[in-house]
């Protein structure tokens, strides 16, 4: 006689490497249908927004860089832009160019880390980069060279490769001379060849069919591929809706955060819909503004022509999360080329920073971290003290889209007969790493619970 009560099965996977942070995944499967997927971030909250209150307006760039050791420049640049916006200061000219150069260094080292060390093993049947170094040693060596070049750029401009100390509101504590930048040129020229080889290598991977059903959100900047500034721009998943932009000051009117019971990180929705930010979104929104060299590489890699705001209806955006590694490889090539351009045109500014006198106001700043759009908002009083802070990182924005991605991919796996614990674990691990989430820079664990009922 069969048991009429539902039977639950729980699967625990003790560790998931190649993702920054601690997280767990819960899946509920009923009658062979995945009815729920929850990405549980259980690390204790670190309360950065709270302890920024009461600090001087000069402090957020240094303090917020400690949020992430992988992309501290992103936090510094977003904080600087928000504080400068509140104080009515615009940093331009060679100081702005130096900021873009610094950010290019972070893009090179962070995207390269993800491509070679974290993501490529999934496509090549290896458990980790150690196994990859046995089967594809030259590719791993190339990745290390590229990452070291990115680190060198950040270290020269920022004072050190991790948590740079030379950045300040208004610019830098010290601006480099042309002679100091010159040694970077030789390394970057070698890196350009390495970046080309990386694109060709990644283009040879096998990409499963998949689609992320979410709006795409990225910054857009007239005339250039947005990195350190821009206007939030949306390419909706619903093809009947046109692309649209909104002022940065209205960011939280469009991107609404909410607490969910299974995560210490806030989830968010864009105008009531799931959204995704990051490499795929940047390619969809601003891909047409990449350099001719980067566009050539994208076409050779099989990405084709990017959509643009004007032509989004004619060219379909790439929404396959597995192919995000292709976009990241193209972005590394672009960042190397852009760094070379900036250095070739550089003239040392007369003063390393613009004065940013405090005033009572609220400012907004956003930049494109390697993982996507990073938003900061600060309210200052007349003495320049921070009275309120709001930080919306890209991974928190992406959680809803990742959960839906997981649900759909696991369902497709079940439909194909891939229902074993090992097979589902592999699917979930790959699905999460497609989005390069940065939960935090700490221990790397995933605990997966699967509950089956029938």
N, C-alpha and C positions, 0 to 999 in steps of 0.2 A: 504494500500500500504506500502510495507516495505521500510525502510530507506536504500538507497544504500551506504551511507557513513559508513566507519568502526566505530564501537562503542568501546570506550576505557573504561575500568573499573579500578579504582585505589583503592587499599586497603592499609591502613596505620595501622601498628601494633605499638603501642606506646612504648612497652618495651619487650625486651627479656632478662630475667635473666639468670644467670649461664653461662655467657660468659664474659671474661674480655675485656672490651673496648667498644667503640662506633662504630656501623656499621649499614649499611642498606642493604637491598636486593631488587633488581629490577628484576622482571620477565616479559617477554613479551610472551604472548600466542596467537598464530594465528591459527584459525581453529582447536583448540584443541591440537596444537603442541607447546611445549615450544621451542621457537626459540632463546631465549637469557636469560641468568641468569648472573647478575652482582652483586658481593659482593662489596658494596661501603664502603670504610673506609674513613670517613670524618673528623676524628680528625685532628687538625692542626699538621703538622710535627714538630718534636721537635729538629731537626738539631744537633743531637749528633755528627755526623761525622764532621760537620763544627766547632763546638766549641772545639773539641779535637785537632784541628790544633793549633800548637803553645804551647801546653802543654808539660810538661816534660814527659819523657818516663816512669816514675814511676807512673803517674797519671791515665792512662786509666782503670786499674782494679777498682778503687774506683768510678770513674765517670760513667763508663758504667754499674755498678751494679744498678744505679738509673734508668736505662731503664725499669726494671721490678722488682716489689716487690715480685712477685711469684717465680721467678727463678733468683735472683741476682747472685747466685754462678755460674750459667752457663755463664753469661757475664763476671764475674771476671776471671774464668778459661780460657775462650777463649782469653780474652785480655792478660792475663799472658803468655799464650803459644805463641801468636803472637809476643809480645815484646821480649820474651826470644829467639824466633827463629831469630828475626832480630839481636839480640846481640850475637848469637852463643852460648847460654847457654842451657844445658839440665838439668832439675831438675829430680832427680831420688831417689832411696832408700826410706827411711822413709818419706821424704818430699813429694815424689810422692804418697806414700801410704796415708798420711794425706789428700792430696788433693782429692783422690778417696773417702776417708771416708766422707769428707765434702760434696762431690757431692752425695754420697749415702743418706745423710741426706736430701738434697734437693729433690732427687727423691722420697723418702718416703713421705715427707710432701706434695709435689706438686701432685704426682700421686694419693695419698689418697684423697686429696681435690677434685680432679676431679671425682674420682670414686664415693665417698660417697655423696658429696654435690652437684655436678653439673650434673653428668651423670646418676646415678642410678634412680633418680626420673622419667626419661623418660621411663624406662623399667617397672616401678612399678605403673604407672598411677597417679603419684603425680605431683603437680605443682612446688614444690620446696622442699628443705630440711626440712622446717617446717612441711609440710604435711607428709614427710617421717618419721619424728621423732614421729609422732602420730601412724603410721602404722607399722613402723619397728625401734622402738626406740633402741633396742640392737645393731642393725647394725650401726646406727648413732653414738652411744657411742663408738663402736669399731673403727669407722673411726676417731673420735676425739682423741682416745688414740694413734692411729698410727700417726696421724699428729703431735700430741704433742711430740712423740718420735723423729720424723724427725726434728722438731723444736729444740729439746734439743741437737741433734747432731750438727746442724748448729750453735746454740748459743755457745756451748762449744768450738768448733774449730774456729768459726768466730767472737766471741766476742758479737754477738747479732743475733737474729733469722732472722731479716730482714735487708738487706743491710749490710752484715758483714763488720767489720772494721779491722779484724786481718789478712786479706789476703794482700799479697804484691807480686810484681814480685820476683821470686826466692824462694818463699815459704810463710812463715808466720812471723809476727812480734814476735810472741811467740809460741813455740811448747808446747803442754800439756805434763804433766808427765803421766806415766802409772797409777799412783794412781788417777789422775783426770779423766782418761778415764774409770776407773773401774765401777763407778756407771751407766754408759751407758749400760754396759753388761746386767745387770738385766732387764732394760727396753727393750732392744733389744730382749732378750729371750722371754719376754711376747709378744713383737711385732711380733715375728716369728709365734707364735700361732695365733695371730690376722690376720696376713697376709694369713696364710693357710685358715682360716675361710672365709676371704674375697674372695679368689679364688673360694672356694666351693659355696659361696653365688652368686657370679657373674655368675658362670657356670650354674646356674639355671634360668637365664634370658632367655627370648624368643628373638631370633635374626632374624629380617627380612632378606630375601635374598637381597643382594646388592653386587656390585663390583665396586671398584674404578679403572677406566681405566687410570692408570698413572704408569710411571716408579717409582721404589722405590729406594731412596737414603739414605744411612746411613754410618757411619764410621765403619770400620772394623779394629780390632787390633788382631794380632796373639796370640792365646792362651787364650784370655779373651773376655768377653762381653764388647764391647766398651762403655765407658762412658766419660772419660776425655781426650781421645786422639784417634787417628786412621787415617786411610786413606779412603777418600771418595770412596764408592763402590756402584755400580748401578746394580739393578736387573730389566732389561727392561720388560715392559708390553708385548711387542712383543716376543713371545716364541721362535721365530727364531733367536733372537739376544742373544748372550751369556752374562753372567754377566761380568762386567769390572770395573777396578779401575783406578784412575788417581792421580798424585801427588797433595797434598794440594795446592802447589804454583800455580797450573793451575786451581784452583777452578773457578775463574771468566771467564776462557776461555770456561768452560763447562756450568756453570750456568750463563746465561745472564739475567740481569735485564732490565726491560723496564717500562716506565711510561705509565699508562693508564688513560684515562680522568676521569673515575668514582671513582678513589681511590687516596688518598694521599700516600699510600704505594706502593712500586714498586712490579710489578709482575715479575716472573722469569720463564725461561724454561731451561731444562736440555738437552743440545745438540739438541735444537729445539723441544723438546717434553715436555708435561706436566709431572710433577713429584710430588711425595709425600714423605715427610720425617716425622719421628716420630716413634711411637710404632710399627705400622705394618711394616715399613721399617726396623727397628732394628731387629724384629723377623725374617724377611725374609733373611736379610744379615748375622746376627750373632747369631741367635737363637740356633744353634748347639753348641755354646760356653757358654751357660748358665750352671749353676751348675747342677749336677744330681738331686738335690732336686727340683730346679725350673723346669727342664724338666719333672720330674714326675708330678708336679703340672699342667704344661701345658697339658700333656696328659689326666690327670683326668678331666681337664676343657673342653676337647673336641677340643683343638687346634691341637692335633696330633703331628707329628714330624715336626720340622722346616726344611725348605730348607737350603742348604748350597751352597756356590759357586760351589763346585764340583758336588753337587747333585741337583741343582736347576731344572734341566729338569726332575728329577724323582719324586720330591715332589713339588706340586703346592703351591705357596705362598698364605697365607691368605690375600685377598684383600677386605674383607667385612668390611667397616668402622664401622658398628655396633659392630663388634667383637673386635674392638680395646680396649675396656674396659677390655676384658679378658687378653690381652697382658700386659696392664698396671698393672693389679692385679698380674700377674706373676712377672713383673719387681719389684714391691714392695717387694714381697717375696725374690727375688734375692738380692735386695739392703740391706734388713735387714740381710740376711745371710752373704753377703759380708762385711757389717760393723762389724759384729761379728768376722769374720775371721781377718780383718785388726787389730782390737783391740787386739785380742789374740796374734798376731805376732809382736806387736808394741814395738819398742825400741826408746826411745827419742833421736833424733839426737843431735849431739854435737853443731850444730848451727841451728837456726830456718829458715835460708834462705841461698841460694847461692847468691854470688855477681853477679850482672848483669850490668857490665859496658857498657855504651852507645857507639854506633858506627853508622856510616852512612850506613843504609841498610834497606831492606824491609823484614818484617816477616809475617808469616801466622799462624793462630791458629784456631782450630775447636774442639768443644766438642759436646756431645749429651745432649742438654737441654731436659727436660721431653717432650717437644713438637717437638723435632727433632734437626737436625744438625744446629748448630750456628757457623757461620764463621766470623772471624775478620782478617783484614789486616792493618798493620801500616807501613808507611815509616818514617824513622828517619833521621835527619841530624847528622853531626859530634858532635854536642853539646847535642844530645839526645832529641831534640825537634821533636814532631810529625809534619810532613809536609803534610801527607795525611792519611786519615782513611777510611776504608770501613767495614761496618757491614751488614751481610745478615742474618736476623733472620729466624727461621723456618716457622712461620705463613705466612710471606710474600712469601716464596717459595711455600707454600701450597695453596695459594689463587686460582690459576688456577685450581688445582685439585678439590678444594671445589666447585667452580662455576660449573664445569662439573658434579660433584656429585649431586649438587642441581638440575641441569637441568634434569638429568636422573631420579632422585627419584621423582621429581614433575611430570615428564612425566608418570612414572609408576603409580603414584597416579591417574592422570587423566584417564589413560587407565582402571584403576579399578573402575572408577566412583567417585573418591574422588575429586570432583571439587569445593566444597564449600570453602568459605574464611577460615572458621575455620579449615577444614581438611588440606588445603594447608599450612596454617600457622603452624600447628602441624608438618607436614612433614618437612618444612624448618627449624624449630627450632631444631628438632632432627638431621637433616642432618648436621647442623653447629656444634652442640655440639659433634657429633661423633669425630670431629677432634680436640676438645679442643683448639680452636684458642685463642691466647693471643694478642688481638689488642693493648691493653696497660692496665695498672692497674688503671682504672678510672671508671666513671659511666658506667652502663651496659644498653645500649639501642639498639634495632634493629627497624628500620623503614622499612616496607616491602611494596613495590609498585608492584602491578600486573596490567599489561595492557593487556586487551583482545581485539583482533580485529577479525572480521569475515566478 
